[in-house]
Amino acid sequence: MTSDQHPMFSVSPSGTAPSVVARPAGAAANQHSLHIPHHSSEPLLLFEQVSKWYGSVLALNQVTLSLTGGITGLVGANGAGKSTLLRMANGQLKPTLGRVSVHGIDTWDWRARRLVGYCPDIDAFYEDLSGRRFVWVMARLCGYTRTESTRRTEAVLERVGMRDRADRKLRGYSKGMRQRVKLAQALLHDPELLILDEPLSGIDPIGRQELLEVFQSLAAQGKCLLISSHELEALEKLTNHVAIMARGRIAAVGTLPQIRELLDDHPLSVRIDVDRPRDLARLLLAVPEVLSVDIGKAPEPIGLVVKARHPKQFFQTFSRLVVEHQLEVRRLEPLDESVHDILGYLLGGSGKT
């Protein structure tokens, strides 16, 4: 394999909701373990108190992370430590402190690399080769015979939707086609785990949707995926299970609702349309969890935007008020349930990456 092809680690689908451990990014401890039920109790990927320095710069800070199943999204601002974490998981980097293993094997060991498929964020192709020839050469570098390399090449090109377009030279490929070829080479050795670093970057909406379908089909076939992406909206369509990185730490791991629930001290914005908005506003201003109430103005439909802490308590009180005062609720919509806003809360900013 080339330097762009180091196998990495994976996660397998499960219908059972994972347990979650999460803290705000500034918390003193940083031991987050994600456990998803799997046929084996042994973690597929395990970070144990891992730290990484680049000179005087601390890139990862005592990260403990355990993955055993599911499609997981990895999000975080630039410089949060995502790429360092991925490169450690595929054996490209050694930790300064701690240990990283795949199925109990140190990731620096070639046997661990055979278990993982890696799709890097950078392009490093032999541009004069066709897509088909490039993938075939990568198969040969993996040690397969000519016949087996041909068989595997055709199979992975078919899987990523490139079989009929693979004879053009790589230099003429669109960004989406290049991403598909990178994914194809990562699948050649049929790895348990797939690590995809920014696979949606620079792809048009149609191509993005097609790749999302490919990822979902791989997961349905038993493949395990860890996907790092700045395309947060697209990532939400793929999975609501995320690991959020901030300043070299795992700030939170879990489903978006679970993470949101852990952020009780941060205000939740809710849009409420009712038949008597002023009456509801007066009632809500007396509720301890409510921080502010804004009333919309004509010509827009009159509604409320409420900011409140402690979502569970707020919604319980709101439900009671609706029943007691016979209010007709026409719309109830949380305005900040997206990963953008969750990331913003954790990073202390807008959530943009």
C-alpha positions as CSV (number, residue, x, y, z in Angstrom):
1,M,0.0,0.0,0.0
2,T,1.0,3.6,-0.6
3,S,1.3,6.2,2.2
4,D,-2.3,7.2,1.4
5,Q,-3.5,3.7,1.9
6,H,-2.7,2.7,5.5
7,P,-5.5,0.5,6.8
8,M,-7.2,1.8,9.9
9,F,-10.1,1.0,12.2
10,S,-13.9,0.5,12.1
11,V,-17.3,0.4,13.7
12,S,-20.2,-2.0,13.1
13,P,-23.9,-1.2,12.8
14,S,-26.1,-1.9,15.7
15,G,-29.8,-1.2,16.4
16,T,-29.1,-0.6,20.1
17,A,-28.5,3.0,21.2
18,P,-24.9,3.4,22.5
19,S,-24.1,4.5,26.0
20,V,-22.6,8.0,26.2
21,V,-20.0,9.7,28.4
22,A,-19.5,13.4,27.7
23,R,-18.2,16.5,29.4
24,P,-17.8,20.2,28.3
25,A,-14.5,20.7,26.6
26,G,-13.0,22.6,29.5
27,A,-13.6,19.8,32.0
28,A,-10.5,18.6,33.9
29,A,-10.9,15.0,32.9
30,N,-11.0,13.7,29.4
31,Q,-11.9,10.1,29.4
32,H,-14.7,9.4,27.0
33,S,-15.7,5.9,26.1
34,L,-18.2,5.1,23.5
35,H,-19.5,1.5,23.7
36,I,-21.8,0.1,21.0
37,P,-22.9,-3.5,21.3
38,H,-21.1,-5.8,19.0
39,H,-20.6,-9.5,18.6
40,S,-17.3,-9.2,20.5
41,S,-16.7,-7.5,23.8
42,E,-13.2,-6.5,22.7
43,P,-13.0,-2.9,21.4
44,L,-12.3,-2.7,17.7
45,L,-10.4,0.6,18.2
46,L,-9.0,1.7,21.5
47,F,-7.2,4.9,22.5
48,E,-5.8,4.6,26.1
49,Q,-4.8,7.9,27.7
50,V,-3.2,9.0,24.4
51,S,-1.3,12.3,24.2
52,K,0.7,13.6,21.2
53,W,3.2,16.5,21.1
54,Y,4.6,18.2,18.0
55,G,7.6,19.8,19.6
56,S,6.1,22.1,22.2
57,V,2.6,21.9,20.7
58,L,0.1,19.5,22.4
59,A,-2.1,18.1,19.6
60,L,-3.9,15.3,21.6
61,N,-4.4,15.6,25.4
62,Q,-5.0,12.3,27.3
63,V,-7.6,11.0,24.9
64,T,-9.4,7.8,26.0
65,L,-11.8,6.5,23.3
66,S,-13.3,3.0,22.7
67,L,-15.2,2.1,19.5
68,T,-16.9,-1.2,18.9
69,G,-19.7,-0.5,16.4
70,G,-21.8,1.9,14.3
71,I,-21.1,4.7,11.8
72,T,-19.5,7.6,13.8
73,G,-19.0,11.1,12.6
74,L,-15.9,13.0,13.9
75,V,-16.3,16.8,14.0
76,G,-14.3,19.7,15.3
77,A,-12.8,23.0,14.3
78,N,-9.5,23.3,12.4
79,G,-6.7,22.4,14.8
80,A,-8.9,20.4,17.1
81,G,-6.8,17.3,16.7
82,K,-9.0,15.3,14.2
83,S,-6.3,14.5,11.7
84,T,-3.8,13.6,14.4
85,L,-6.3,11.2,15.9
86,L,-7.0,9.5,12.5
87,R,-3.3,9.2,11.6
88,M,-2.6,7.6,15.0
89,A,-5.5,5.2,14.4
90,N,-4.0,4.0,11.1
91,G,-0.5,3.7,12.3
92,Q,1.0,6.7,10.6
93,L,1.9,8.3,13.9
94,K,3.0,7.0,17.3
95,P,1.6,8.5,20.4
96,T,3.9,10.3,22.7
97,L,2.1,8.8,25.7
98,G,-0.5,6.1,25.9
99,R,-1.5,3.4,23.4
100,V,-3.6,3.0,20.3
101,S,-4.8,-0.5,19.3
102,V,-7.0,-2.3,16.8
103,H,-8.4,-5.6,18.0
104,G,-5.8,-5.4,20.8
105,I,-2.9,-5.0,18.3
106,D,-0.8,-1.9,18.4
107,T,-1.6,0.3,15.4
108,W,2.1,0.6,14.6
109,D,2.1,-3.1,13.9
110,W,1.5,-4.1,10.3
111,R,-1.0,-6.7,11.4
112,A,-3.3,-4.0,12.7
113,R,-3.0,-2.0,9.5
114,R,-4.4,-5.0,7.5
115,L,-7.7,-4.6,9.4
116,V,-8.3,-1.0,8.3
117,G,-9.1,0.9,5.1
118,Y,-8.0,4.5,5.0
119,C,-9.3,7.2,2.7
120,P,-7.1,10.4,3.3
121,D,-8.3,13.9,2.8
122,I,-5.4,14.7,0.4
123,D,-5.0,13.6,-3.2
124,A,-1.8,11.8,-4.0
125,F,-2.4,10.0,-7.3
126,Y,-0.3,8.9,-10.2
127,E,-2.0,11.3,-12.5
128,D,-1.0,9.6,-15.8
129,L,-2.7,6.4,-14.8
130,S,-6.4,5.6,-15.3
131,G,-8.6,5.2,-12.2
132,R,-8.8,1.4,-13.0
133,R,-5.0,1.1,-13.4
134,F,-4.3,3.0,-10.2
135,V,-6.6,0.8,-8.1
136,W,-5.1,-2.3,-9.7
137,V,-1.6,-1.1,-8.9
138,M,-2.6,-0.5,-5.3
139,A,-4.0,-4.1,-5.2
140,R,-0.7,-5.4,-6.5
141,L,1.2,-3.4,-3.8
142,C,-1.1,-5.1,-1.2
143,G,0.4,-8.4,-2.4
144,Y,-2.4,-9.8,-4.4
145,T,-1.8,-11.8,-7.6
146,R,-2.6,-10.3,-11.0
147,T,-5.8,-12.3,-11.3
148,E,-6.9,-11.5,-7.8
149,S,-6.0,-7.8,-8.2
150,T,-8.1,-7.6,-11.3
151,R,-11.1,-9.3,-9.6
152,R,-10.8,-7.0,-6.5
153,T,-10.4,-3.9,-8.7
154,E,-13.5,-4.5,-10.6
155,A,-15.5,-5.3,-7.5
156,V,-14.5,-2.1,-5.6
157,L,-15.0,0.1,-8.7
158,E,-18.5,-1.4,-9.0
159,R,-19.2,-0.8,-5.3
160,V,-18.3,2.9,-5.5
161,G,-20.0,3.5,-8.9
162,M,-16.9,4.0,-11.0
163,R,-16.7,0.8,-13.1
164,D,-17.9,2.5,-16.3
165,R,-15.9,5.7,-15.8
166,A,-12.5,4.2,-14.6
167,D,-10.6,4.2,-17.9
168,R,-10.0,8.0,-18.0
169,K,-6.7,9.4,-16.7
170,L,-6.8,10.6,-13.2
171,R,-5.7,14.1,-14.1
172,G,-9.1,14.6,-15.8
173,Y,-11.2,13.4,-12.9
174,S,-13.6,15.6,-11.0
175,K,-13.3,16.0,-7.2
176,G,-16.1,13.5,-6.7
177,M,-14.6,10.9,-9.0
178,R,-11.2,11.3,-7.2
179,Q,-12.9,10.7,-3.9
180,R,-14.6,7.6,-5.2
181,V,-11.3,6.2,-6.4
182,K,-9.7,6.9,-3.0
183,L,-12.6,5.0,-1.4
184,A,-12.2,2.1,-3.9
185,Q,-8.5,1.6,-3.0
186,A,-9.4,1.7,0.7
187,L,-11.8,-1.2,0.2
188,L,-9.5,-3.5,-1.8
189,H,-8.5,-5.7,1.1
190,D,-12.1,-5.9,2.5
191,P,-11.2,-4.2,5.9
192,E,-13.4,-4.4,8.9
193,L,-12.9,-0.7,9.6
194,L,-13.0,2.3,7.3
195,I,-11.5,5.6,8.2
196,L,-12.6,8.4,5.9
197,D,-11.0,11.8,6.3
198,E,-13.1,14.6,4.8
199,P,-14.6,12.3,2.1
200,L,-17.3,14.9,1.3
201,S,-15.0,17.9,0.8
202,G,-15.4,19.8,-2.5
203,I,-18.2,17.5,-3.8
204,D,-21.3,18.9,-5.5
205,P,-24.7,18.1,-3.8
206,I,-25.6,15.3,-6.2
207,G,-22.2,13.6,-5.7
208,R,-22.4,14.1,-1.9
209,Q,-25.8,12.3,-1.8
210,E,-24.4,9.5,-3.9
211,L,-21.4,9.1,-1.6
212,L,-23.7,9.1,1.5
213,E,-25.7,6.3,-0.1
214,V,-22.4,4.4,-0.7
215,F,-21.4,4.8,3.0
216,Q,-24.8,3.6,4.1
217,S,-24.7,0.6,1.9
218,L,-21.2,-0.3,3.2
219,A,-22.5,0.0,6.8
220,A,-25.5,-2.2,5.9
221,Q,-23.0,-4.8,4.6
222,G,-21.3,-4.9,7.9
223,K,-18.5,-2.4,7.3
224,C,-17.6,0.0,10.1
225,L,-17.0,3.7,9.3
226,L,-15.4,6.6,11.1
227,I,-16.0,9.7,9.1
228,S,-14.3,13.1,9.6
229,S,-16.1,15.9,7.9
230,H,-16.7,19.7,7.8
231,E,-19.9,19.0,5.9
232,L,-21.9,18.8,9.1
233,E,-25.4,18.9,7.5
234,A,-24.5,16.0,5.2
235,L,-23.0,14.2,8.2
236,E,-26.2,14.6,10.1
237,K,-28.1,12.8,7.3
238,L,-25.7,9.9,7.5
239,T,-25.6,9.5,11.3
240,N,-26.6,11.3,14.4
241,H,-23.8,9.6,16.3
242,V,-20.8,11.9,16.6
243,A,-17.6,12.4,18.5
244,I,-16.8,16.1,18.9
245,M,-13.2,17.2,19.3
246,A,-12.0,20.5,20.9
247,R,-8.5,21.6,21.7
248,G,-7.0,18.1,21.5
249,R,-9.7,16.5,23.6
250,I,-12.8,14.4,23.0
251,A,-15.4,17.0,24.2
252,A,-18.4,14.7,23.7
253,V,-19.5,11.4,22.3
254,G,-23.0,10.1,21.5
255,T,-26.1,10.9,19.6
256,L,-27.0,14.6,19.0
257,P,-30.0,14.4,21.4
258,Q,-27.9,12.7,24.1
259,I,-25.2,15.4,23.8
260,R,-27.7,18.1,23.8
261,E,-29.2,16.7,27.0
262,L,-25.8,16.9,28.6
263,L,-25.6,20.6,27.8
264,D,-28.4,21.5,30.2
265,D,-26.7,24.7,31.3
266,H,-26.7,26.1,27.8
267,P,-29.8,27.9,26.5
268,L,-32.1,26.2,24.1
269,S,-34.0,28.3,21.5
270,V,-37.5,27.2,20.6
271,R,-39.9,28.6,18.1
272,I,-43.6,28.4,19.3
273,D,-46.6,29.4,17.3
274,V,-49.8,29.6,19.4
275,D,-53.3,31.2,19.1
276,R,-52.6,33.6,22.0
277,P,-48.9,34.4,21.9
278,R,-49.0,37.4,24.3
279,D,-50.7,35.3,27.0
280,L,-48.2,32.5,26.6
281,A,-45.3,35.0,26.7
282,R,-46.6,36.4,30.0
283,L,-46.9,32.9,31.5
284,L,-43.4,31.8,30.3
285,L,-41.7,34.9,31.7
286,A,-42.6,33.6,35.1
287,V,-41.0,30.3,34.5
288,P,-37.5,30.0,36.2
289,E,-35.9,28.1,33.2
290,V,-36.9,30.8,30.7
291,L,-34.2,33.4,29.9
292,S,-36.0,35.5,27.3
293,V,-39.1,35.6,25.1
294,D,-39.3,37.4,21.8
295,I,-42.6,38.0,20.0
296,G,-42.7,38.1,16.3
297,K,-44.2,41.1,14.4
298,A,-46.6,41.4,11.5
299,P,-46.8,40.7,8.6
300,E,-45.1,37.5,9.6
301,P,-47.2,35.0,11.6
302,I,-47.1,36.0,15.3
303,G,-45.1,33.5,17.3
304,L,-42.6,33.3,20.1
305,V,-38.9,32.5,20.2
306,V,-38.1,31.3,23.7
307,K,-34.6,30.9,25.2
308,A,-34.6,28.5,28.1
309,R,-32.2,26.4,30.2
310,H,-32.7,22.9,31.3
311,P,-34.8,21.6,28.4
312,K,-36.5,18.7,30.2
313,Q,-37.9,21.0,33.0
314,F,-38.8,23.7,30.5
315,F,-40.9,21.3,28.2
316,Q,-42.6,19.8,31.2
317,T,-43.6,23.2,32.5
318,F,-44.6,24.3,29.0
319,S,-46.9,21.2,28.5
320,R,-48.6,21.9,31.8
321,L,-49.2,25.6,30.9
322,V,-50.7,24.6,27.5
323,V,-53.2,22.2,29.2
324,E,-54.1,24.5,32.1
325,H,-54.7,27.6,29.9
326,Q,-56.1,25.7,26.9
327,L,-53.6,27.1,24.4
328,E,-53.7,25.9,20.8
329,V,-50.1,25.2,19.8
330,R,-49.6,25.3,16.0
331,R,-45.9,24.9,15.9
332,L,-43.1,23.8,18.3
333,E,-39.6,23.7,16.8
334,P,-36.2,23.6,18.5
335,L,-34.0,26.0,16.6
336,D,-30.6,24.7,17.7
337,E,-30.6,20.9,17.6
338,S,-28.1,20.7,14.8
339,V,-24.5,19.6,15.2
340,H,-23.6,23.2,14.2
341,D,-25.1,24.5,17.4
342,I,-23.9,21.7,19.6
343,L,-20.4,22.2,18.3
344,G,-20.8,25.9,18.9
345,Y,-21.7,25.3,22.6
346,L,-18.7,23.1,23.1
347,L,-16.2,25.3,21.3
348,G,-17.6,28.5,22.7
349,G,-18.2,29.9,19.2
350,S,-20.6,29.7,16.3
351,G,-20.0,26.0,15.5
352,K,-18.5,26.8,12.2
353,T,-15.5,24.7,11.2
